[in-house]
Amino acid sequence: MQNIKTAISIQMSLFEQAEALAHTMKVSRSRLFALALEDYIQHHRNRGLLAQINAAYVDEPDPTERMLREKSLKVYRELAEGEW
């Protein structure tokens, strides 16, 4: 994998926290920033996927699906009552 150098500007307090964390983790600052960015990108993708899933389930079931659910529930209740 090819690496590329880049420069960023951050607040001094954030830099100091990153420096301390990199030292604790025994990784370079560059590696810490790369890990943090990878994590952020994955988190962003997951939020997008969750939004798509939620959008897919926002609609009410159509009449056919609703009827099948009601029939299934009726059969389940009849079976469950026979068990007890």
N, CA, C and O atoms as a Maestro MAE file, in Angstrom:
{
 s_m_m2io_version
 :::
 2.0.0
}

f_m_ct {
 s_m_title
 :::
 protein
 m_atom[336] {
  # First column is atom index #
  i_m_mmod_type
  r_m_x_coord
  r_m_y_coord
  r_m_z_coord
  i_m_residue_number
  s_m_chain_name
  s_m_pdb_residue_name
  s_m_pdb_atom_name
  i_m_atomic_number
  :::
  1 25 0.846 -1.171 0.000 1 A "MET " " N  " 7
  2 3 0.000 0.000 0.000 1 A "MET " " CA " 6
  3 2 0.891 1.234 0.000 1 A "MET " " C  " 6
  4 15 1.871 1.312 0.741 1 A "MET " " O  " 8
  5 25 0.542 2.177 -0.827 2 A "GLN " " N  " 7
  6 3 1.331 3.395 -0.955 2 A "GLN " " CA " 6
  7 2 0.897 4.405 0.105 2 A "GLN " " C  " 6
  8 15 -0.296 4.601 0.339 2 A "GLN " " O  " 8
  9 25 1.872 5.039 0.738 3 A "ASN " " N  " 7
  10 3 1.594 6.087 1.720 3 A "ASN " " CA " 6
  11 2 1.786 7.444 1.082 3 A "ASN " " C  " 6
  12 15 2.566 7.600 0.141 3 A "ASN " " O  " 8
  13 25 1.071 8.421 1.601 4 A "ILE " " N  " 7
  14 3 1.194 9.791 1.130 4 A "ILE " " CA " 6
  15 2 1.272 10.707 2.343 4 A "ILE " " C  " 6
  16 15 0.552 10.516 3.323 4 A "ILE " " O  " 8
  17 25 2.134 11.684 2.272 5 A "LYS " " N  " 7
  18 3 2.261 12.642 3.361 5 A "LYS " " CA " 6
  19 2 1.202 13.712 3.196 5 A "LYS " " C  " 6
  20 15 0.857 14.105 2.082 5 A "LYS " " O  " 8
  21 25 0.695 14.174 4.321 6 A "THR " " N  " 7
  22 3 -0.279 15.256 4.313 6 A "THR " " CA " 6
  23 2 -0.073 16.102 5.558 6 A "THR " " C  " 6
  24 15 0.504 15.637 6.541 6 A "THR " " O  " 8
  25 25 -0.532 17.314 5.522 7 A "ALA " " N  " 7
  26 3 -0.434 18.195 6.673 7 A "ALA " " CA " 6
  27 2 -1.838 18.588 7.107 7 A "ALA " " C  " 6
  28 15 -2.707 18.855 6.277 7 A "ALA " " O  " 8
  29 25 -2.047 18.620 8.412 8 A "ILE " " N  " 7
  30 3 -3.338 19.048 8.946 8 A "ILE " " CA " 6
  31 2 -3.082 20.077 10.044 8 A "ILE " " C  " 6
  32 15 -2.003 20.125 10.634 8 A "ILE " " O  " 8
  33 25 -4.076 20.879 10.296 9 A "SER " " N  " 7
  34 3 -3.997 21.842 11.393 9 A "SER " " CA " 6
  35 2 -5.033 21.446 12.437 9 A "SER " " C  " 6
  36 15 -6.214 21.289 12.128 9 A "SER " " O  " 8
  37 25 -4.577 21.288 13.673 10 A "ILE " " N  " 7
  38 3 -5.476 20.930 14.769 10 A "ILE " " CA " 6
  39 2 -5.141 21.797 15.975 10 A "ILE " " C  " 6
  40 15 -4.067 22.394 16.042 10 A "ILE " " O  " 8
  41 25 -6.053 21.859 16.909 11 A "GLN " " N  " 7
  42 3 -5.816 22.624 18.130 11 A "GLN " " CA " 6
  43 2 -4.703 21.958 18.932 11 A "GLN " " C  " 6
  44 15 -4.529 20.740 18.892 11 A "GLN " " O  " 8
  45 25 -3.965 22.773 19.650 12 A "MET " " N  " 7
  46 3 -2.843 22.279 20.446 12 A "MET " " CA " 6
  47 2 -3.294 21.223 21.451 12 A "MET " " C  " 6
  48 15 -2.603 20.222 21.641 12 A "MET " " O  " 8
  49 25 -4.438 21.430 22.096 13 A "SER " " N  " 7
  50 3 -4.906 20.460 23.098 13 A "SER " " CA " 6
  51 2 -5.180 19.097 22.457 13 A "SER " " C  " 6
  52 15 -4.881 18.062 23.052 13 A "SER " " O  " 8
  53 25 -5.749 19.094 21.245 14 A "LEU " " N  " 7
  54 3 -6.002 17.839 20.539 14 A "LEU " " CA " 6
  55 2 -4.683 17.179 20.144 14 A "LEU " " C  " 6
  56 15 -4.543 15.960 20.245 14 A "LEU " " O  " 8
  57 25 -3.734 17.964 19.701 15 A "PHE " " N  " 7
  58 3 -2.411 17.443 19.354 15 A "PHE " " CA " 6
  59 2 -1.771 16.777 20.570 15 A "PHE " " C  " 6
  60 15 -1.219 15.682 20.461 15 A "PHE " " O  " 8
  61 25 -1.843 17.432 21.719 16 A "GLU " " N  " 7
  62 3 -1.236 16.884 22.939 16 A "GLU " " CA " 6
  63 2 -1.904 15.580 23.353 16 A "GLU " " C  " 6
  64 15 -1.234 14.644 23.790 16 A "GLU " " O  " 8
  65 25 -3.217 15.522 23.214 17 A "GLN " " N  " 7
  66 3 -3.934 14.280 23.537 17 A "GLN " " CA " 6
  67 2 -3.538 13.165 22.571 17 A "GLN " " C  " 6
  68 15 -3.349 12.019 22.979 17 A "GLN " " O  " 8
  69 25 -3.415 13.504 21.305 18 A "ALA " " N  " 7
  70 3 -3.012 12.511 20.304 18 A "ALA " " CA " 6
  71 2 -1.595 12.032 20.571 18 A "ALA " " C  " 6
  72 15 -1.305 10.840 20.466 18 A "ALA " " O  " 8
  73 25 -0.724 12.952 20.911 19 A "GLU " " N  " 7
  74 3 0.666 12.599 21.215 19 A "GLU " " CA " 6
  75 2 0.723 11.624 22.403 19 A "GLU " " C  " 6
  76 15 1.447 10.629 22.368 19 A "GLU " " O  " 8
  77 25 -0.047 11.925 23.442 20 A "ALA " " N  " 7
  78 3 -0.061 11.061 24.628 20 A "ALA " " CA " 6
  79 2 -0.643 9.688 24.295 20 A "ALA " " C  " 6
  80 15 -0.114 8.665 24.731 20 A "ALA " " O  " 8
  81 25 -1.721 9.666 23.529 21 A "LEU " " N  " 7
  82 3 -2.341 8.388 23.166 21 A "LEU " " CA " 6
  83 2 -1.422 7.559 22.282 21 A "LEU " " C  " 6
  84 15 -1.304 6.349 22.474 21 A "LEU " " O  " 8
  85 25 -0.778 8.190 21.328 22 A "ALA " " N  " 7
  86 3 0.164 7.475 20.464 22 A "ALA " " CA " 6
  87 2 1.280 6.861 21.297 22 A "ALA " " C  " 6
  88 15 1.691 5.725 21.057 22 A "ALA " " O  " 8
  89 25 1.766 7.613 22.274 23 A "HIS " " N  " 7
  90 3 2.817 7.094 23.157 23 A "HIS " " CA " 6
  91 2 2.301 5.893 23.959 23 A "HIS " " C  " 6
  92 15 2.989 4.879 24.078 23 A "HIS " " O  " 8
  93 25 1.086 6.013 24.505 24 A "THR " " N  " 7
  94 3 0.487 4.916 25.276 24 A "THR " " CA " 6
  95 2 0.288 3.671 24.413 24 A "THR " " C  " 6
  96 15 0.523 2.548 24.859 24 A "THR " " O  " 8
  97 25 -0.147 3.886 23.179 25 A "MET " " N  " 7
  98 3 -0.407 2.769 22.264 25 A "MET " " CA " 6
  99 2 0.866 2.251 21.600 25 A "MET " " C  " 6
  100 15 0.851 1.217 20.932 25 A "MET " " O  " 8
  101 25 1.971 2.982 21.792 26 A "LYS " " N  " 7
  102 3 3.254 2.607 21.191 26 A "LYS " " CA " 6
  103 2 3.165 2.570 19.660 26 A "LYS " " C  " 6
  104 15 3.659 1.652 19.006 26 A "LYS " " O  " 8
  105 25 2.511 3.611 19.115 27 A "VAL " " N  " 7
  106 3 2.444 3.785 17.669 27 A "VAL " " CA " 6
  107 2 2.864 5.214 17.355 27 A "VAL " " C  " 6
  108 15 2.883 6.076 18.233 27 A "VAL " " O  " 8
  109 25 3.194 5.446 16.117 28 A "SER " " N  " 7
  110 3 3.546 6.810 15.710 28 A "SER " " CA " 6
  111 2 2.279 7.668 15.649 28 A "SER " " C  " 6
  112 15 1.161 7.158 15.580 28 A "SER " " O  " 8
  113 25 2.490 8.977 15.677 29 A "ARG " " N  " 7
  114 3 1.352 9.885 15.526 29 A "ARG " " CA " 6
  115 2 0.674 9.645 14.187 29 A "ARG " " C  " 6
  116 15 -0.553 9.650 14.089 29 A "ARG " " O  " 8
  117 25 1.487 9.436 13.157 30 A "SER " " N  " 7
  118 3 0.914 9.181 11.830 30 A "SER " " CA " 6
  119 2 0.018 7.950 11.850 30 A "SER " " C  " 6
  120 15 -1.076 7.957 11.286 30 A "SER " " O  " 8
  121 25 0.490 6.901 12.500 31 A "ARG " " N  " 7
  122 3 -0.317 5.663 12.583 31 A "ARG " " CA " 6
  123 2 -1.592 5.904 13.380 31 A "ARG " " C  " 6
  124 15 -2.659 5.407 13.017 31 A "ARG " " O  " 8
  125 25 -1.484 6.665 14.462 32 A "LEU " " N  " 7
  126 3 -2.669 6.985 15.265 32 A "LEU " " CA " 6
  127 2 -3.691 7.741 14.427 32 A "LEU " " C  " 6
  128 15 -4.879 7.420 14.460 32 A "LEU " " O  " 8
  129 25 -3.236 8.752 13.671 33 A "PHE " " N  " 7
  130 3 -4.154 9.506 12.831 33 A "PHE " " CA " 6
  131 2 -4.780 8.615 11.765 33 A "PHE " " C  " 6
  132 15 -5.970 8.738 11.476 33 A "PHE " " O  " 8
  133 25 -3.993 7.721 11.181 34 A "ALA " " N  " 7
  134 3 -4.520 6.804 10.169 34 A "ALA " " CA " 6
  135 2 -5.578 5.877 10.778 34 A "ALA " " C  " 6
  136 15 -6.633 5.654 10.183 34 A "ALA " " O  " 8
  137 25 -5.288 5.343 11.966 35 A "LEU " " N  " 7
  138 3 -6.261 4.476 12.647 35 A "LEU " " CA " 6
  139 2 -7.546 5.233 12.958 35 A "LEU " " C  " 6
  140 15 -8.646 4.715 12.767 35 A "LEU " " O  " 8
  141 25 -7.395 6.466 13.442 36 A "ALA " " N  " 7
  142 3 -8.565 7.272 13.780 36 A "ALA " " CA " 6
  143 2 -9.395 7.568 12.531 36 A "ALA " " C  " 6
  144 15 -10.624 7.515 12.577 36 A "ALA " " O  " 8
  145 25 -8.740 7.875 11.437 37 A "LEU " " N  " 7
  146 3 -9.455 8.169 10.200 37 A "LEU " " CA " 6
  147 2 -10.149 6.922 9.660 37 A "LEU " " C  " 6
  148 15 -11.286 6.999 9.196 37 A "LEU " " O  " 8
  149 25 -9.477 5.780 9.716 38 A "GLU " " N  " 7
  150 3 -10.104 4.522 9.287 38 A "GLU " " CA " 6
  151 2 -11.356 4.249 10.116 38 A "GLU " " C  " 6
  152 15 -12.396 3.873 9.575 38 A "GLU " " O  " 8
  153 25 -11.252 4.441 11.424 39 A "ASP " " N  " 7
  154 3 -12.382 4.213 12.320 39 A "ASP " " CA " 6
  155 2 -13.525 5.168 11.997 39 A "ASP " " C  " 6
  156 15 -14.686 4.758 11.969 39 A "ASP " " O  " 8
  157 25 -13.209 6.426 11.756 40 A "TYR " " N  " 7
  158 3 -14.231 7.422 11.437 40 A "TYR " " CA " 6
  159 2 -14.933 7.085 10.119 40 A "TYR " " C  " 6
  160 15 -16.157 7.180 10.022 40 A "TYR " " O  " 8
  161 25 -14.167 6.697 9.123 41 A "ILE " " N  " 7
  162 3 -14.752 6.342 7.826 41 A "ILE " " CA " 6
  163 2 -15.680 5.136 7.974 41 A "ILE " " C  " 6
  164 15 -16.776 5.130 7.414 41 A "ILE " " O  " 8
  165 25 -15.255 4.117 8.720 42 A "GLN " " N  " 7
  166 3 -16.099 2.936 8.932 42 A "GLN " " CA " 6
  167 2 -17.371 3.311 9.683 42 A "GLN " " C  " 6
  168 15 -18.457 2.839 9.346 42 A "GLN " " O  " 8
  169 25 -17.237 4.154 10.694 43 A "HIS " " N  " 7
  170 3 -18.394 4.617 11.461 43 A "HIS " " CA " 6
  171 2 -19.369 5.354 10.539 43 A "HIS " " C  " 6
  172 15 -20.581 5.159 10.629 43 A "HIS " " O  " 8
  173 25 -18.841 6.187 9.667 44 A "HIS " " N  " 7
  174 3 -19.681 6.936 8.723 44 A "HIS " " CA " 6
  175 2 -20.409 5.985 7.769 44 A "HIS " " C  " 6
  176 15 -21.596 6.169 7.496 44 A "HIS " " O  " 8
  177 25 -19.715 4.985 7.270 45 A "ARG " " N  " 7
  178 3 -20.344 3.985 6.391 45 A "ARG " " CA " 6
  179 2 -21.455 3.244 7.124 45 A "ARG " " C  " 6
  180 15 -22.533 3.019 6.574 45 A "ARG " " O  " 8
  181 25 -21.184 2.867 8.368 46 A "ASN " " N  " 7
  182 3 -22.187 2.141 9.151 46 A "ASN " " CA " 6
  183 2 -23.435 2.992 9.377 46 A "ASN " " C  " 6
  184 15 -24.555 2.486 9.328 46 A "ASN " " O  " 8
  185 25 -23.236 4.284 9.622 47 A "ARG " " N  " 7
  186 3 -24.388 5.175 9.805 47 A "ARG " " CA " 6
  187 2 -25.190 5.264 8.514 47 A "ARG " " C  " 6
  188 15 -26.420 5.292 8.550 47 A "ARG " " O  " 8
  189 25 -24.514 5.308 7.384 48 A "GLY " " N  " 7
  190 3 -25.199 5.336 6.097 48 A "GLY " " CA " 6
  191 2 -25.987 4.061 5.861 48 A "GLY " " C  " 6
  192 15 -27.123 4.109 5.389 48 A "GLY " " O  " 8
  193 25 -25.396 2.930 6.184 49 A "LEU " " N  " 7
  194 3 -26.074 1.643 6.030 49 A "LEU " " CA " 6
  195 2 -27.288 1.571 6.943 49 A "LEU " " C  " 6
  196 15 -28.349 1.106 6.527 49 A "LEU " " O  " 8
  197 25 -27.142 2.025 8.182 50 A "LEU " " N  " 7
  198 3 -28.263 2.024 9.115 50 A "LEU " " CA " 6
  199 2 -29.389 2.911 8.597 50 A "LEU " " C  " 6
  200 15 -30.561 2.549 8.711 50 A "LEU " " O  " 8
  201 25 -29.055 4.054 8.037 51 A "ALA " " N  " 7
  202 3 -30.074 4.940 7.473 51 A "ALA " " CA " 6
  203 2 -30.814 4.255 6.325 51 A "ALA " " C  " 6
  204 15 -32.029 4.400 6.195 51 A "ALA " " O  " 8
  205 25 -30.085 3.510 5.495 52 A "GLN " " N  " 7
  206 3 -30.729 2.790 4.391 52 A "GLN " " CA " 6
  207 2 -31.648 1.695 4.918 52 A "GLN " " C  " 6
  208 15 -32.748 1.502 4.400 52 A "GLN " " O  " 8
  209 25 -31.202 0.979 5.944 53 A "ILE " " N  " 7
  210 3 -32.034 -0.083 6.532 53 A "ILE " " CA " 6
  211 2 -33.292 0.528 7.136 53 A "ILE " " C  " 6
  212 15 -34.395 0.024 6.920 53 A "ILE " " O  " 8
  213 25 -33.132 1.604 7.888 54 A "ASN " " N  " 7
  214 3 -34.292 2.258 8.493 54 A "ASN " " CA " 6
  215 2 -35.260 2.760 7.434 54 A "ASN " " C  " 6
  216 15 -36.475 2.658 7.607 54 A "ASN " " O  " 8
  217 25 -34.739 3.301 6.339 55 A "ALA " " N  " 7
  218 3 -35.599 3.788 5.261 55 A "ALA " " CA " 6
  219 2 -36.376 2.635 4.622 55 A "ALA " " C  " 6
  220 15 -37.528 2.807 4.224 55 A "ALA " " O  " 8
  221 25 -35.753 1.474 4.525 56 A "ALA " " N  " 7
  222 3 -36.416 0.318 3.915 56 A "ALA " " CA " 6
  223 2 -37.579 -0.186 4.765 56 A "ALA " " C  " 6
  224 15 -38.535 -0.752 4.235 56 A "ALA " " O  " 8
  225 25 -37.502 0.017 6.084 57 A "TYR " " N  " 7
  226 3 -38.542 -0.494 6.975 57 A "TYR " " CA " 6
  227 2 -39.498 0.575 7.466 57 A "TYR " " C  " 6
  228 15 -40.301 0.313 8.362 57 A "TYR " " O  " 8
  229 25 -39.434 1.781 6.900 58 A "VAL " " N  " 7
  230 3 -40.288 2.863 7.370 58 A "VAL " " CA " 6
  231 2 -41.725 2.693 6.877 58 A "VAL " " C  " 6
  232 15 -42.659 3.134 7.547 58 A "VAL " " O  " 8
  233 25 -41.914 2.071 5.737 59 A "ASP " " N  " 7
  234 3 -43.247 1.905 5.166 59 A "ASP " " CA " 6
  235 2 -44.052 0.854 5.913 59 A "ASP " " C  " 6
  236 15 -43.509 -0.121 6.433 59 A "ASP " " O  " 8
  237 25 -45.347 1.076 5.953 60 A "GLU " " N  " 7
  238 3 -46.252 0.072 6.513 60 A "GLU " " CA " 6
  239 2 -46.325 -1.106 5.542 60 A "GLU " " C  " 6
  240 15 -46.138 -0.925 4.339 60 A "GLU " " O  " 8
  241 25 -46.591 -2.297 6.045 61 A "PRO " " N  " 7
  242 3 -46.703 -3.446 5.133 61 A "PRO " " CA " 6
  243 2 -47.903 -3.267 4.199 61 A "PRO " " C  " 6
  244 15 -48.911 -2.658 4.559 61 A "PRO " " O  " 8
  245 25 -47.765 -3.810 3.002 62 A "ASP " " N  " 7
  246 3 -48.881 -3.713 2.060 62 A "ASP " " CA " 6
  247 2 -50.007 -4.645 2.521 62 A "ASP " " C  " 6
  248 15 -49.789 -5.487 3.391 62 A "ASP " " O  " 8
  249 25 -51.193 -4.504 1.955 63 A "PRO " " N  " 7
  250 3 -52.348 -5.302 2.413 63 A "PRO " " CA " 6
  251 2 -52.106 -6.811 2.363 63 A "PRO " " C  " 6
  252 15 -52.544 -7.538 3.255 63 A "PRO " " O  " 8
  253 25 -51.420 -7.279 1.339 64 A "THR " " N  " 7
  254 3 -51.151 -8.720 1.238 64 A "THR " " CA " 6
  255 2 -50.272 -9.183 2.384 64 A "THR " " C  " 6
  256 15 -50.540 -10.213 3.002 64 A "THR " " O  " 8
  257 25 -49.221 -8.425 2.669 65 A "GLU " " N  " 7
  258 3 -48.336 -8.796 3.771 65 A "GLU " " CA " 6
  259 2 -49.073 -8.724 5.096 65 A "GLU " " C  " 6
  260 15 -48.886 -9.585 5.955 65 A "GLU " " O  " 8
  261 25 -49.909 -7.709 5.274 66 A "ARG " " N  " 7
  262 3 -50.672 -7.567 6.517 66 A "ARG " " CA " 6
  263 2 -51.599 -8.771 6.708 66 A "ARG " " C  " 6
  264 15 -51.724 -9.291 7.816 66 A "ARG " " O  " 8
  265 25 -52.247 -9.210 5.625 67 A "MET " " N  " 7
  266 3 -53.151 -10.354 5.701 67 A "MET " " CA " 6
  267 2 -52.371 -11.625 6.059 67 A "MET " " C  " 6
  268 15 -52.836 -12.424 6.871 67 A "MET " " O  " 8
  269 25 -51.190 -11.815 5.460 68 A "LEU " " N  " 7
  270 3 -50.379 -12.985 5.772 68 A "LEU " " CA " 6
  271 2 -49.935 -12.980 7.232 68 A "LEU " " C  " 6
  272 15 -49.912 -14.023 7.885 68 A "LEU " " O  " 8
  273 25 -49.587 -11.810 7.735 69 A "ARG " " N  " 7
  274 3 -49.183 -11.698 9.142 69 A "ARG " " CA " 6
  275 2 -50.340 -12.074 10.074 69 A "ARG " " C  " 6
  276 15 -50.159 -12.795 11.055 69 A "ARG " " O  " 8
  277 25 -51.539 -11.564 9.741 70 A "GLU " " N  " 7
  278 3 -52.702 -11.865 10.580 70 A "GLU " " CA " 6
  279 2 -53.023 -13.352 10.566 70 A "GLU " " C  " 6
  280 15 -53.337 -13.933 11.605 70 A "GLU " " O  " 8
  281 25 -52.945 -13.971 9.389 71 A "LYS " " N  " 7
  282 3 -53.206 -15.409 9.285 71 A "LYS " " CA " 6
  283 2 -52.153 -16.201 10.059 71 A "LYS " " C  " 6
  284 15 -52.486 -17.159 10.756 71 A "LYS " " O  " 8
  285 25 -50.904 -15.811 9.939 72 A "SER " " N  " 7
  286 3 -49.827 -16.498 10.648 72 A "SER " " CA " 6
  287 2 -50.015 -16.375 12.151 72 A "SER " " C  " 6
  288 15 -49.812 -17.341 12.886 72 A "SER " " O  " 8
  289 25 -50.401 -15.189 12.609 73 A "LEU " " N  " 7
  290 3 -50.625 -14.974 14.032 73 A "LEU " " CA " 6
  291 2 -51.787 -15.833 14.528 73 A "LEU " " C  " 6
  292 15 -51.725 -16.391 15.623 73 A "LEU " " O  " 8
  293 25 -52.843 -15.940 13.726 74 A "LYS " " N  " 7
  294 3 -53.997 -16.762 14.097 74 A "LYS " " CA " 6
  295 2 -53.583 -18.232 14.232 74 A "LYS " " C  " 6
  296 15 -53.933 -18.894 15.209 74 A "LYS " " O  " 8
  297 25 -52.845 -18.728 13.254 75 A "VAL " " N  " 7
  298 3 -52.389 -20.123 13.297 75 A "VAL " " CA " 6
  299 2 -51.474 -20.331 14.501 75 A "VAL " " C  " 6
  300 15 -51.594 -21.340 15.196 75 A "VAL " " O  " 8
  301 25 -50.573 -19.406 14.756 76 A "TYR " " N  " 7
  302 3 -49.664 -19.516 15.895 76 A "TYR " " CA " 6
  303 2 -50.441 -19.565 17.208 76 A "TYR " " C  " 6
  304 15 -50.141 -20.376 18.084 76 A "TYR " " O  " 8
  305 25 -51.446 -18.686 17.341 77 A "ARG " " N  " 7
  306 3 -52.254 -18.681 18.575 77 A "ARG " " CA " 6
  307 2 -52.978 -20.006 18.765 77 A "ARG " " C  " 6
  308 15 -53.036 -20.538 19.874 77 A "ARG " " O  " 8
  309 25 -53.529 -20.534 17.678 78 A "GLU " " N  " 7
  310 3 -54.241 -21.817 17.772 78 A "GLU " " CA " 6
  311 2 -53.275 -22.919 18.185 78 A "GLU " " C  " 6
  312 15 -53.625 -23.761 19.012 78 A "GLU " " O  " 8
  313 25 -52.085 -22.932 17.637 79 A "LEU " " N  " 7
  314 3 -51.101 -23.942 18.002 79 A "LEU " " CA " 6
  315 2 -50.650 -23.768 19.450 79 A "LEU " " C  " 6
  316 15 -50.499 -24.749 20.178 79 A "LEU " " O  " 8
  317 25 -50.441 -22.545 19.859 80 A "ALA " " N  " 7
  318 3 -49.967 -22.269 21.209 80 A "ALA " " CA " 6
  319 2 -51.036 -22.620 22.235 80 A "ALA " " C  " 6
  320 15 -50.709 -23.139 23.302 80 A "ALA " " O  " 8
  321 25 -52.309 -22.349 21.937 81 A "GLU " " N  " 7
  322 3 -53.375 -22.674 22.869 81 A "GLU " " CA " 6
  323 2 -53.499 -24.190 23.014 81 A "GLU " " C  " 6
  324 15 -53.797 -24.685 24.101 81 A "GLU " " O  " 8
  325 25 -53.277 -24.916 21.947 82 A "GLY " " N  " 7
  326 3 -53.343 -26.370 22.020 82 A "GLY " " CA " 6
  327 2 -52.212 -26.959 22.849 82 A "GLY " " C  " 6
  328 15 -52.350 -28.065 23.371 82 A "GLY " " O  " 8
  329 25 -51.101 -26.250 22.982 83 A "GLU " " N  " 7
  330 3 -49.952 -26.712 23.761 83 A "GLU " " CA " 6
  331 2 -50.232 -26.644 25.261 83 A "GLU " " C  " 6
  332 15 -49.762 -27.493 26.019 83 A "GLU " " O  " 8
  333 25 -50.981 -25.657 25.684 84 A "TRP " " N  " 7
  334 3 -51.197 -25.440 27.116 84 A "TRP " " CA " 6
  335 2 -52.440 -26.162 27.508 84 A "TRP " " C  " 6
  336 15 -52.831 -26.128 28.674 84 A "TRP " " O  " 8
  :::
 }
 m_bond[335] {
  # First column is bond index #
  i_m_from
  i_m_to
  i_m_order
  :::
  1 1 2 1
  2 2 3 1
  3 3 4 2
  4 3 5 1
  5 5 6 1
  6 6 7 1
  7 7 8 2
  8 7 9 1
  9 9 10 1
  10 10 11 1
  11 11 12 2
  12 11 13 1
  13 13 14 1
  14 14 15 1
  15 15 16 2
  16 15 17 1
  17 17 18 1
  18 18 19 1
  19 19 20 2
  20 19 21 1
  21 21 22 1
  22 22 23 1
  23 23 24 2
  24 23 25 1
  25 25 26 1
  26 26 27 1
  27 27 28 2
  28 27 29 1
  29 29 30 1
  30 30 31 1
  31 31 32 2
  32 31 33 1
  33 33 34 1
  34 34 35 1
  35 35 36 2
  36 35 37 1
  37 37 38 1
  38 38 39 1
  39 39 40 2
  40 39 41 1
  41 41 42 1
  42 42 43 1
  43 43 44 2
  44 43 45 1
  45 45 46 1
  46 46 47 1
  47 47 48 2
  48 47 49 1
  49 49 50 1
  50 50 51 1
  51 51 52 2
  52 51 53 1
  53 53 54 1
  54 54 55 1
  55 55 56 2
  56 55 57 1
  57 57 58 1
  58 58 59 1
  59 59 60 2
  60 59 61 1
  61 61 62 1
  62 62 63 1
  63 63 64 2
  64 63 65 1
  65 65 66 1
  66 66 67 1
  67 67 68 2
  68 67 69 1
  69 69 70 1
  70 70 71 1
  71 71 72 2
  72 71 73 1
  73 73 74 1
  74 74 75 1
  75 75 76 2
  76 75 77 1
  77 77 78 1
  78 78 79 1
  79 79 80 2
  80 79 81 1
  81 81 82 1
  82 82 83 1
  83 83 84 2
  84 83 85 1
  85 85 86 1
  86 86 87 1
  87 87 88 2
  88 87 89 1
  89 89 90 1
  90 90 91 1
  91 91 92 2
  92 91 93 1
  93 93 94 1
  94 94 95 1
  95 95 96 2
  96 95 97 1
  97 97 98 1
  98 98 99 1
  99 99 100 2
  100 99 101 1
  101 101 102 1
  102 102 103 1
  103 103 104 2
  104 103 105 1
  105 105 106 1
  106 106 107 1
  107 107 108 2
  108 107 109 1
  109 109 110 1
  110 110 111 1
  111 111 112 2
  112 111 113 1
  113 113 114 1
  114 114 115 1
  115 115 116 2
  116 115 117 1
  117 117 118 1
  118 118 119 1
  119 119 120 2
  120 119 121 1
  121 121 122 1
  122 122 123 1
  123 123 124 2
  124 123 125 1
  125 125 126 1
  126 126 127 1
  127 127 128 2
  128 127 129 1
  129 129 130 1
  130 130 131 1
  131 131 132 2
  132 131 133 1
  133 133 134 1
  134 134 135 1
  135 135 136 2
  136 135 137 1
  137 137 138 1
  138 138 139 1
  139 139 140 2
  140 139 141 1
  141 141 142 1
  142 142 143 1
  143 143 144 2
  144 143 145 1
  145 145 146 1
  146 146 147 1
  147 147 148 2
  148 147 149 1
  149 149 150 1
  150 150 151 1
  151 151 152 2
  152 151 153 1
  153 153 154 1
  154 154 155 1
  155 155 156 2
  156 155 157 1
  157 157 158 1
  158 158 159 1
  159 159 160 2
  160 159 161 1
  161 161 162 1
  162 162 163 1
  163 163 164 2
  164 163 165 1
  165 165 166 1
  166 166 167 1
  167 167 168 2
  168 167 169 1
  169 169 170 1
  170 170 171 1
  171 171 172 2
  172 171 173 1
  173 173 174 1
  174 174 175 1
  175 175 176 2
  176 175 177 1
  177 177 178 1
  178 178 179 1
  179 179 180 2
  180 179 181 1
  181 181 182 1
  182 182 183 1
  183 183 184 2
  184 183 185 1
  185 185 186 1
  186 186 187 1
  187 187 188 2
  188 187 189 1
  189 189 190 1
  190 190 191 1
  191 191 192 2
  192 191 193 1
  193 193 194 1
  194 194 195 1
  195 195 196 2
  196 195 197 1
  197 197 198 1
  198 198 199 1
  199 199 200 2
  200 199 201 1
  201 201 202 1
  202 202 203 1
  203 203 204 2
  204 203 205 1
  205 205 206 1
  206 206 207 1
  207 207 208 2
  208 207 209 1
  209 209 210 1
  210 210 211 1
  211 211 212 2
  212 211 213 1
  213 213 214 1
  214 214 215 1
  215 215 216 2
  216 215 217 1
  217 217 218 1
  218 218 219 1
  219 219 220 2
  220 219 221 1
  221 221 222 1
  222 222 223 1
  223 223 224 2
  224 223 225 1
  225 225 226 1
  226 226 227 1
  227 227 228 2
  228 227 229 1
  229 229 230 1
  230 230 231 1
  231 231 232 2
  232 231 233 1
  233 233 234 1
  234 234 235 1
  235 235 236 2
  236 235 237 1
  237 237 238 1
  238 238 239 1
  239 239 240 2
  240 239 241 1
  241 241 242 1
  242 242 243 1
  243 243 244 2
  244 243 245 1
  245 245 246 1
  246 246 247 1
  247 247 248 2
  248 247 249 1
  249 249 250 1
  250 250 251 1
  251 251 252 2
  252 251 253 1
  253 253 254 1
  254 254 255 1
  255 255 256 2
  256 255 257 1
  257 257 258 1
  258 258 259 1
  259 259 260 2
  260 259 261 1
  261 261 262 1
  262 262 263 1
  263 263 264 2
  264 263 265 1
  265 265 266 1
  266 266 267 1
  267 267 268 2
  268 267 269 1
  269 269 270 1
  270 270 271 1
  271 271 272 2
  272 271 273 1
  273 273 274 1
  274 274 275 1
  275 275 276 2
  276 275 277 1
  277 277 278 1
  278 278 279 1
  279 279 280 2
  280 279 281 1
  281 281 282 1
  282 282 283 1
  283 283 284 2
  284 283 285 1
  285 285 286 1
  286 286 287 1
  287 287 288 2
  288 287 289 1
  289 289 290 1
  290 290 291 1
  291 291 292 2
  292 291 293 1
  293 293 294 1
  294 294 295 1
  295 295 296 2
  296 295 297 1
  297 297 298 1
  298 298 299 1
  299 299 300 2
  300 299 301 1
  301 301 302 1
  302 302 303 1
  303 303 304 2
  304 303 305 1
  305 305 306 1
  306 306 307 1
  307 307 308 2
  308 307 309 1
  309 309 310 1
  310 310 311 1
  311 311 312 2
  312 311 313 1
  313 313 314 1
  314 314 315 1
  315 315 316 2
  316 315 317 1
  317 317 318 1
  318 318 319 1
  319 319 320 2
  320 319 321 1
  321 321 322 1
  322 322 323 1
  323 323 324 2
  324 323 325 1
  325 325 326 1
  326 326 327 1
  327 327 328 2
  328 327 329 1
  329 329 330 1
  330 330 331 1
  331 331 332 2
  332 331 333 1
  333 333 334 1
  334 334 335 1
  335 335 336 2
  :::
 }
}
